[in-house]
Amino acid sequence: MRQGHAVVLGGGFAGLVTAGALTGFYRQVTVIDRDPAPAPDQHRRGTSHGRHAHNLLPGGALAMEEIFPGILRELATDGAVVADVLTGYRFYLAGRELPQVPIGAEAVQAAYPRYEAHLRRRLLGGDGVRLLTDTDIAGLAFDEARVTGVRIVRHEPGGEETLPADLVVDAMGRSGRTPAWLRELGYQQPEEDRVSLDVAYASRMIRLTPEGAERAGRLVGGDINSIPRSMVLLAVEGGRHVLTLTGYGPGNRPPTDERGFADFVATAAPPDLVRSVLAAEPLEAIASYRFPAAVWRRYERLHRFPDGLLVTGDALCSLNPVNGQGMTIAAMEAVALRQCLARGRHDLSRRFFSAAARLVAGPWQLGARRSAPSRTGAARLQAAVLNRVITAATRDDVVGAQFARVMGLLDPPSSLARPRVLWHVLRQGAAAQR
């Protein structure tokens, strides 16, 4: 039975997909966003990351379809590219290309505003959902050990008001304010796991020539030359491609001037595509973005947490964006929340944070191992094994397909240790030594 009022703070992908999960359990769901409502296919003011490549990995596509049945077909009809993760893709690891073998699961590619537009349309087309834009969050309303609502300030007409709520979900991304609110309410703040990345982006929307588009296919990505630089060339709606260049550290930051951008392309793109990319028609100015560190706030470790409050998406864990798993994890967390609510509202925060931690653990471990130096013997051993797997994945169909399923968040990292996969890893290692 639907009853009560749930408020989601943040109108980005995580907030919208979370609101979709809540509609089956709450009579009224309100999404609050500080930005004005964007025009179709326009970026919201607060999405500084939105001009860079975004794709919904297979695990996220399945999760979003579970919450919004039929939405993948709607996205495809609207021009989004839907395809098997490896077939027709060119993806590089350690400077070598993964084999193009089917894995039986599809990813979705679109310009970021298109995802949000479809989610908003589905939400507002349902019963009991409203979107408050141009609205700031002033704080929480609190009664004893429970959050009872949220204090908001609307830009028009202005003035603070309190919006009563049975559940408040912080989906405000990396700027989520729950740790500060916990401190104000006398609760312990969560521990933070942090991996320094210092990764920088430079992106633009382009239109390739017909020959270049055919050569590029649906996606080209990864570390082409096995250096701290990478490129993603992502086919999206309207026959366009999003070109995103990334680099780790001060010496590998992609420039935003035309000459520097072109020079960086030459070091990050496959040689057969460099000319096609440089000959493409620019459709937008070059946009830049910096991402200093991946951060996981360990809410599941807190012994006390106020009732009526949850955290999701990047506000809970912001993963290494180079792996493109943020939207997918947010959608999977929304499914986990729905499963928790199906079992009742008692002890909801503990159960949800535990479920979210299980979802985050795999991609966090893989991202941390690939991005940070190993400090312990066990960590160095795990990193060495992962490097063996990555090398084998570029040479062996079985390992390559399984690695793609792990990176697509269909299977856990432990699946790479299955006997059949390990046998192929060892066989490739032995062949390399001969």
N, C-alpha and C positions, 0 to 999 in steps of 0.2 A: 504494500500500500504506500502510495506517495504521500508524504506528509512533511511539513516544515519548510524552512527556507535555507538554502545553501548559497553562499557568496564566494565567488572566485575572484581573486585579486590578480589582474593581469589579463589582457586580451590578446596575447600572442598565441602561438600554436599550442603550447602546454596548457594555458588557461582554457582555450576553446575546447580542446579534446577532453579535458577534465570535466568541463561543464556538461559535455555530452554524456559522460559516464554518470553524472549526478542526476540527470533528468529522469531516470527510471526510479529514483528513490525519494526525491524532494518535489513537493508540489510547486515550489517557486525556486528558480535558479537565476541568480543575478551575476553577470560578469562586469567587473569594473575596470576601466582602462583610463589612464591619464591622457592619452592622445585623442585627438578628434577622429571621428569615423573616416577612414580613407575612401577615396573614390575607387571604383573598380580598377584592379591591377596597379594601384598606387601603393607605395610603401608607407606604412605608418611612420610617424615622426620618430618614434622611439626605437625603430628597428635598424640600428646602425649596422648590424650583421646581415640584414636582409638582402643586400645586393650581391652577396657571395653565393657560391654554388650550394644548393640544398637538394638532397634527395631523400626520399622516405625508403629506408631499407626494408627488406621483406618482412622482418619481424614487426616493424611499425605499420606496414601496409595491412598485414593481417589484423593487427590490433585496431587500427582505425576503421577497417571494414566491420569488425565485430561491434564497435560502438555506433557506427553510422552505416548500416547495411546499404550497399549500392553506391557508396561514395567513390569507390575506385573507378567504377564504370562512368560515373558522372565526370570525374577528373579527366579520364581518357577521352570522353566525348568532347570535352572542352579543350582538348589539345595536349594534355599532359602525356609524357612518354612513359609507357608501362612495358617492361621487358624483363626477361630472365637476367639475373645478376651478371652472369659471365658471358652468355651467348651474345655475340655482337658487340661486346664491350672490349676495351683494351685497358687492362689495369696492370700496373707495375708494382713489384715489391723487390727491394734490394737490387734495383736496376734491371730486373728481368720481368718479362711479361707473363702473367698468369695464363694458363690454357683456357681456351674458350669452349667450355663444356657446360651443359645445362645442369642446374642444381634443383630444378623443380619449384622455384619460387621467384616471384617478380618484385622488382622495386619500382617506385614511382618517381618521376622527375618533372619538376615544374619550377617556374620562378616563384620565389617565396610568397609574394602576395597572393598567388593563386590558391595556395593551400589555405591560407587564412580566409579568403573570400568564400570558399566552398564550405568551410566549417561554420562561418557566421551564417551563411544562408540556411544550412541545415538546422542550426540551433534556433534561429529566429523564426523558422517555419514550423517549429514545434509548439507545444502548449506549455505555458508557464515559464518562458525564458525571456529575459530582458538584458539589454546591453547598455550600460551607463558609460558613455565616453566623456572626454573632457572633465574627468573627475579625479581628484587627488585623494590619496589615502592618508588620513591624519593619524590613525592609530586604531587600536582595538578597544572594544567595550568588554569589560571583564567583571565577573561577579564570583567572588570566592575562588574556586578552582576551575572555573569554566569561562571560556570566551563566549560572549552573548551577542556579539555583533561587531560592526566596524564603523569607525568615525570617518566620514567623508566630507570633502569640500568640492562642490561643483563649481566649475569655472563660471557658469551662468546658471542661476543668478548670484552665486557666491554664498558664503556663510557655511558654517559647519553643521552637520546633522549626523545622527546616529542611525544606522541601518541595522535593525535587529536581525540576528541569524542564528540558526541552530548549528551551522558548520561554516567555518571560514577556511578557505584554501589559499595559501600563498603560492602563486604561480608567477611571481614578478621577476623571474630570471635571476641573474647573478646579483641584482640589486635587491633581492628579497630581504625584508627587514625583520623576519622572525627572530634571528638571534638577538637583535637589539630589543625587541618586544619582550622576549623571555627575561632578559636582564631587568627591564623596567618592572616586570611583574614578580620579580623575586625568584625566578627559576634559573637553573644552571644553563649556560649556553652550550651548544653541542661542540664536541671536539671536531677539528677540521683536519682531514687528510689533504695534503697539497703537493702537487707535482709542478715544479717550475718548468714552463715551456718556452716563453718568449717567442711565440709564433706570430708572424705578421702576414696579412693578406693584402692583395690588390686584385680587384675584379672589375670586369666590365661585360656588358651584354654585347654580343657581336652577331653578325650574319655572315656565315661562311659562303664561299662560292659553292655551286652545286657539286663540283668535283671535290672540294675540301670537305663538305658535309658528308659525302659518301665515304671518303677515306676515314673521317673521324668516327662515324657511326654514332652510337647513342652516348657513349661516355669514354673518355680517355683520362686516366688519372694515375696518381701514385708518384713515387720517387723514381723518375725516369733514369737518372744517372747515379743512383745510390749515393746522393749527397743530401745535405739538409735543405734541399729545395724540391718542391713538387708542383704539379699542375693538375687541375681538373678542368676538363672541357665537357660540359654537360648539356646535352640536347634538351631543350624545353619547348613549350608551346610556341606556335607561330613560326616554326622553322628557324628558330634562333638557338644560339648556344650561350651559356654562361661560361666565361673564361675566368678562372680563379687561380692566381699564383700564390704560393705560400713559401715561407722560409723561416727557419729556426735561427735565432740569434742575430746580433747586430749586423754581421757581415752578409746576411742572406735575406734581408728585408726587401721585398719587391718594391721598386720605385713607382711613383705615381705620375712621373712625367713621361711623355710619349716615347722619347728615345730610350730612357732607362727601362721602361716597361718592355719595349721590343727587345732590348738586349737580354733582359731576364728571360723572356720567352725562349730565346735561342739556347739558354742553358737548362731549361726545365721541360721543354717539349720533345717528343720523339723527333728525330731528324727528318723523317718523311712528312711531318706535319708542320714544321716550323714555317715554311713558306706559305702554307695555306692559312695558318693562323695570322701571320703578319699581313696577308692580303685581304683579310676579312674586313667587312664594313663595320666600324664602331657604331653602336646604337646608343651608348650612354657614356658619360664621363667615367674615368677610372675612380673607383671607390676603394678606400683603405680601411683596415681594421686591425687592431692589436689584441692579442689574447695572452696575458702574462702567465697564467697558471690554471691548471685543472684543480678544482676544489670539490671535495665531498664532505658535506656536513653530516656528521654521524648521529642523526636524531635517534636511530634505533638503539643507541647506547645510553640514552638518558633514562634515569630511573623515575623521574617525574616530568610530566608534560601536561599542559592544560587541556581539558576536554574541549571539544568544539573547534579545534585548530589542526590543520595539516599543512604540509609543505610538499611541493612536487616540482618536476622539471628541473631546470638549471638552478632554481632556488635551493634544491636539495643537493644536486650533483651536476656540476658543469664539466663534461668530459672533454678530452682533447678534440677540438673541432675538425682536425685534419681527417679523423676517422668517420666523420659525418653521421654520428650516432645519436645526436641530441634529440631530434624530433622523434626518432624511433623509440628511445627510452621513455620519453614523455607519454607517447601513446600506449606503451606497454604498462607504464605506471597507472594510467587511467583505467585500463582493463583490470589491473590488480585492485584498484580502489573499488571498482564495481563488484568484484568478487568478494572483497571484504564486507561491503555493505549488504550483499546478499545473505551474509551470515549474521547480520544484525549490526547495531551501532555501538554495542557495548565494547569498551576497550579498543575503539577503532584506531586511534593513533598508533598504539603499540603494534597492532596487527598489520596496519598499512606500512609503517616504517620498516618492519621486518621483511615484508614482501618486497618493498622497493629496494632494500639493501641486497636482496638476493638477485634482483634484476641488474643492479648496477655493478655488482662485484666482478663479473666476468669481463665486460668491456673496460672497467677501471684497471684491472690487473694487466690486460693486454696493452692498454694505452700507456700505463706507467712503465711497463717493462720495455716498451719500444721507445720511450721518450726520456727516461731518466737512468743514470748509472746505477748499477746494482751495488748495494752496500754490504750484503751478507753473502755467505757461501751458498746458502739455499737459493737466494735470489739470483746469484750469478749462474747457478746450475739451471734454474728455470729459464733464464734469459738465453743460455746456450742451447737448451732444448728447443726453445721457440725459434731461435735463429736457424736451427736445423730444419724445423718444420717449414719456415718461410722459404728457405732455399729449395726444399723438396716441392713445395707448392707451385713453384714456377716451372717445374720440370715434369710433374706427375699429375695426371688427371684426377686421381682419387684424392690425393692430398690437396690439390688446388681447389677442388669442389668442396671438400670439407672445411678448408680454411675460409672459403667464401661464405659458407653457411654460418660459421662462427662470427665472422665480421658483420654478416647481415642480421645477427642476433636471432637466428633460428635455433642454433644449438649452442650449448655452453662450451667454454674452452676445454673442459675435460674431455669432450668428444674427440679432440685431437690426439688423445692418448688411447683411443680404441685400438685393439690389436691389429685390425686390418690397416688402419691409417699408419700406425707405427711401423708395420712391416714395409709399407711403401716408402716411408721416410728413411728407414735403414737401408733399403735397397738402393735408393737414390744416393745415399751417402757412400755406400760401397762402390757404386758405379763411378762416382766422382773421384775416388781414390785410385781407380785403375788407370 
